[in-house]
Amino acid sequence: MSIFFTIISFVVALGLLITFHEFGHYLVARWNGVKVLRFSIGFGQPIFRKRWGKDQTEWVVAAIPLGGYVRMLDETEGKVAPADLPRAFNRQSVKRRFAIVAAGPIANFLLAIVLYWLLFILGVSGMKPVLGPTVPETPAAFARFEAGETIVSIENEAVASWQDARWTLLRYAIDQAPDISIETVGQNGQVILRELDLSTVHPDEFDENFLGTIGFNPYQPVIEPIIAEVMPDGSGYRAGLLVGDEILAVNGNEIVNWVELVHVIRDNPDKYLEMDVLRNNQLVSVGVTPEAASESGKKIGKIGIMPKVDQAEFEALLVKVTYPAGTAVIKAVEKTWETSVLTLQMLSKMITGDVSWKNVSGPISIADYAGQSAQMGLVSYLAFLALISVSLGVLNLLPIPVLDGGHLMYYVIEMIRGTPLSEKAMMIGQRIGLAMLFTLMTFAIYNDINRLIIG
């Protein structure tokens, strides 16, 4: 995946999310008669600007796309002509100011609902939740789940794919629920009901391998380690691997199936591997060094080879979940709500120390996820946009001065007191808010750099 493609995917995502957020502020401000002076996407030097509308609002696209703002007429920011005083933001009632500020995060939630609605109409493809062998000494092993069973429901919630299963289990794992009811169907059609104990799963284990932590392994058809395709730009091609080669061992360790081969290659980026290969009934030795690549913030190895697979067997494991337009709206609202609650729960556990701050991602990781999801197709990219839109909405509602939530906190205090906070109190709040955001961004960027270096 090229850096250029990643950057474009990231900029498009940020541009869309920021535009919707700021347009929420703009639209509600206009509805309340407030004069908008500038609508800016990004910060810093403008690369595009145009005045438009009866108020000659300045529309700007700036060089640094990490945010945006709507500048409204306000006496606290400069002198206002007497004729424009009724249209100044600071002259509006506290309820109107609250609505204008809250409109930004609300716009992000509405965008997420629209995106999830599109996803549910287009259909979300995934793998059927068929179990492979459970990981020993894990909650799934203790509950005696068996390979070949298919998960049907979790706590009476229907489960159609591994994505559904992971999402539902994650919600219950955050609460460290002791007894989760899971219904499966065995290979003989028998319905089985089991209780899964998630109380031993630590919040720090809510990562990409969350299902593995619980003990679940998705069923995978056995694929022999025989090469069916060699990419001309890969290190496998340069090392001399050929179509039809069967990999028998790597560095003297026997390879039984393709999954084992993939694990060895992925775990050894930039490390020389000696492969024992069966070619035309003759044993040959091939040396190859997997090229390093980034995946979900981790450094992995790739050599550019593809296996020979039974397409029919794999297609039998695929499922595509779609909903009618009306049902999709309900599902989209539920998904947006659940994602918001899950985000808040994770944030609260970070604050209490139950979850490590290493889970905070910065712009580098988000850009990487944007590029990966865009490369996987429209549905994956829409899912990424919806998730980030929810995160942006939740983050902006946090009661931190300088964020929308901080201003809303001030307005709630004003409603209770009957008068606004003093300018000195708000200045102190601004400094605290900036310090908190700077600390959060420092953590995020440190984590990004750590992922790039350590993998």
N, C-alpha and C positions, 0 to 999 in steps of 0.2 A: 504494500500500500504506500503510495507516494506521499511525501510531506505536503505537497501542493494540494492533493485531494483532501487530506486531513484538515488543512487550514481552511479550505473553501467550505467544507462541511461544518466546521466549527463557526465560521463567520456567518454563514447562512442561519445556523441554529440560533446564535446569539442575536443576530439582527431581527429575526422573527419574534423571539421571546421578549426582547427589550421593546420592540415597536408596539407589541400588544400591551405590555405593561404601561408604557408611557401614554399610549392612546387611551387607556382607561382613565388616567388622570385628566388628560386633555378633554375628552368627551364630557365627563361629568362637570368639569370646570366650566365648559361652554354652556352646558345645560343650566348651570346656576348663574350664568351671566358674568363670570369672571373673565377678564381680558387676558389672553395668553400671548406673551411676548415672543417666546422661542420654544420650539419642539426640537430637541437634539437627540440623535442616536449616536452614542459615543461621546468621548471627551477629547479635549485637545484641539489641535489645528483643524478647522473645517476643510473638508475636501469637496463639499457641495453645500450650497446655501441658496435659498430662494424665498422671497417674501410673497405671501399669498393670503387671500381673503380680505374681508372688509377691515379687519384689525391689522392687516399687514403682518401677520405672524411670521416669524423667521423660521423656516424649516431647514435643519442642518443635519448633515452626515459628517461626523468628525473622525479623525484618524485613529483614535484608540477605541475599539469597539467593546470595551468592558463595562458597559452601562449606558445610561442616558438620563435625560431630565426634561421636565416641562417647567419653563420659567414663567411665572404669572406676575401680573402687576401687583406690587406689594409695597406699602409705605415703609416697611422695615428695610427694604433694599434700595430705596431711592425716592426722590421727590415724585409725587403723582399730581398731575393736573387736576384742578378742582372738578372739572366735568367728568373725570374718570374715577373719582373717589368711590362712587357706588359699585364700581366694577373691580375694585382692589380686593385681593384675596383676604387680607387681614381685616377688611370691613365686613366679611361674611359672618353669619351666625356660626357658632361652634358646630352645630349639626351639619351645616353645609360644608365646612372645612373638613369635618370628619369624613363625609361622603366622598369628597374629592380625593383625599389621601388614600382612603380604603379602596378606591376604584382601581388602583394599579394592581395590587395583589389579586383582587377579585377577577380582573381581566385575565390574569395568568391561570386561575382556576377554571374560568370559562373556556379558555383556549385548550386546557388539558381535557376538559369534557368533550369538546369538539373533536380533538385528536383521537381520544379513546373511542368515541362514537364511530369515527371513520375506520378505526382498527377493527372494531367488532363487526362492522358491515363488510369490510373487505375480507375479513377472516384471518385469524391468527393460526399459523401453522406450527405444529410441534410434534413431539414424539409421544405416543401413548404411554401412560405411566405403568409400564410393565416392569416388574422387578427382576433385577439380576441377583446374584448371590449377595447377601448382606455382609457388611463389614463386621468381623468378630468384635466382641466386647463393646458394642454400641447399643443405644436404645432400641434400634430396629432388630438387632440380633436377640436381645433379651425378650422382645415381644414375639419372637419366633416367626417373623415374616419369611416367606420362602420364595426362591427364584421361580419365575413363571407366573406369579400372581399379578393381577392388574388392579391398581387402586381405583375404586369407583367413587368413593366419597370420603371426606374428612369432616367430622362433626356435622354430618348430614348436608354438607355443602358438596355439590356435584363436582367431580374432578375429571377433566377431559384430557389433560396433557401434563407432562412433567413441569411445565411452567406454572400451571394451576396448582399443582401439588406443592411446589417449592414456595410459592407466594403464600398459600394458606398455612403451611407449616411454619413459615417464618413469622407470621402474625401471632401464632400461638406460642412459638418459642420465645419471643420477646417477653411474654408474660410468664415464661418458664412454667407452663401448664403441666401438672403431674399426670393427667390422664386424658389423652386425646383419642377419641373414638375414630378408628379407620376401618372402612369396609373395603374388602377386596374380593375379587373373583378368581378362583383357582383355575388351573388348566382344564380341570374336569367340569367346570361350570359351577362348582360349589361356592356359595356366598359365605365369606368368613368375616367375623367382626373381632377386631383386636383393640387393645388399649396401648397407646404409645406414651411413654413417660419422657417429657422434654425438660423436666426440671433440672437435669444434670448438664444441659447444653449451655455453655457460658456465652454471654452476648458477644465476646470477642471472636467467637467462632462463626458469626453470621457473615461469612464471606462467600466467594464463588463456590467453595467446596462444602457449602452448608448441608446439602443432602448427604454427602459422604460422611460428615460429622455425625449426623443422625444414624448413619449406617446403610442408607439406601444407595444402591447402584442401579442405574437404568440398564435394562436388558439390552445386550448388543449381540447380534448374530456373529458367530465365529467367522472371522475373515482370515484366510491363510496369508502369510507374509510373502505374497507373490506380487511383483510389480506389474501393473497394467499400463502405466503411463509415466513417462519421465519428462519433466518440464525442461525445455531447452536452456532456460536461464538459471537453473538451480544447481546447487553444489553436487547433487547426485549425478547429474548429467556430466559435469566436468570431471567427476571422479571415475566415470566409465560405467555406471550402472545402466542396465539395459532392460527393456520390456521382456517379461518372462522370467527374470531373475527371482529366485526364491532365497530369502535371507534366513539362514540357518542359525547364525549366532553373531553377536556383537561383542567385541573385546573378550571373546571366549565364553560368554554367557549365552545359553541356548535361547532362541526366540521361537515361541510356540505359535503365536498369532500376530496379526497386524497391530492390535492394540498395544502389545508389549513393545513392538518395534517403535511405534509412535512415542510411547513414554520415554524410551531410551533417547530418541532423537531430540525430543522437546527438552529433556533434562540436561542436555549437553551442548548448549550453544557455544560456538567457537572452539570446541574441543575435538581433537582427532579421534575418529572411531575406526576400528578395524573390523570389517564385516566378512564373515564366511558365507559365500554365495554359491548356490547350486545353479549352474548354467549349462544347459544341454547335457545333463547327466554328468557334468564335471564340476569338481570343487575348485573355486577360485577365490582369491582374497582381494577385497577392494577397500581402499582407505578413503574415508570421506570426512570432511569437517562441516557440521551443520552451521548454516548461516544464522546469525542472531536476528531475532525479530521481536517486536513488542506486541503483547496481547494482554489486554486488561491491566496494563501497567506492569506486567511481568516480562522478563526476558526469557524467550524460548528459542529452541533450535528448529530449523527447517532445512530439508534437502531437496524438496521439489519432486516427490514421487507420489503416485496414487495407486491404491490397491485394486485388485479384481474383486468385484462384489456381486452378489446376487441381488439385482435391482428389485425383483419382485418381493423378496423377503424384507427389504428395507421399506419399500412402499407400504407394505402391510402394517408397519409400525407407525406410519405417519397419520396424523389427524389434523383436520382444518376446522376450527370452531368459528362459526358465523352466527349472527343473530339478525332478525328483522329490524328495520329502522327504529320502530317504537321500543322494542326490548333493548336495543343497543343504547338508547338514550339512558334508560334506567341503569344498565350495566356500567355505562361511562361515568354516571354520577357516583355510583357505588365505588368504582375503582378509584376515582379522584379522591373521594372521602377517605377510603382505606389507606391510600398512599400518603395522604396528608397526616393522618393519625400515626401511621408507621414512622414517618419522618420525625414527627414531634417526639415519639417514644424513644427513638434512637438518639435524638438531641438531648433529651432529658437524662438518658443513661450515660451519655458522654459527660454531662455536667456533674453527675453524681459519681463518676469514675467507674461505672460498671462496664462501659464500653470504651475501648482505647481511642484516642484522638487520631491514631494512624488511619482511621477509616474516613477522615475528612479528605476530600479530593479537591485539588486546585484546578486552574485553567489548563494545565498541561494534560492532566488525566482526562478532563472533560473533553478536550479537543481530540484525544486519542479515542475515547468512546464514540464521539461524533463521527470520526472517520470510519471506525469499524462498523458501526450500525448502518451508515450510509452505503458502505461497500456490500453489506448483506442484503440490501434492498429497501424498497419504500416502506414496507410494514415495520421493519426493525428501526428505521430512522424515525418514523412517526412515534413509535413506542419510546424511543430515546427523548424526543422533543416533549412528549407528554410528561414523562418523568421529571425532566429538568424544569418544565413549566410549573409543575406542582412544587418542586423544591424551591424555586424562585419565589413563588407565592408565600410559602410557609416562612422562608427566611425573612422576607420583607415584613411579615406580620409580627416578628419577634419584638418585644418591647425594649429595643436598643435605640437610644438617641442616634440621630442621623438616618436611621431606616424609617420606612413608613410606619412600622409598629411603634417606634419611639414617639413620633408625632401623635399617633392615635392615643398613646398613653397620656401625653400632655393634655389632649382634648378631653379625655375621660376625667382627669384631675380637674380641669377647668369646669366641666359640667357639675362635678361634685362641690367644688369650692364656690362656684359662681363667678370667679375671676381667673384670668390666666396666670400661669406661673411668672415669676419675675424674670427679667432678661438675664440676670446673673445666674439664676438657677438653671435656665435653659442653656447658657454658655457652658456651665460646669457639666451638664448632661451631654452636650456636644463633644466635649473633650473625652469624657468617659466612653461614649459611643465610638469615637474614632479609635481610641486605644483598644477597645474590644475587637473592632473590625480588623485593626492592624494585627492583633494577636492571632485572630482566626485565619487571616490570610497568610501569616507567617507559617502557621501549622500546615496549611494546605499546600503551600509552595514547597516547604520542607519535605512533606510526604511525597509530592510529585517527584522531586529530585531523588529522594530515597528510592522510589520505585524504579526510576531510570537507572540508577547506579547498581542497586542490589538486585533488581528484577523481581 
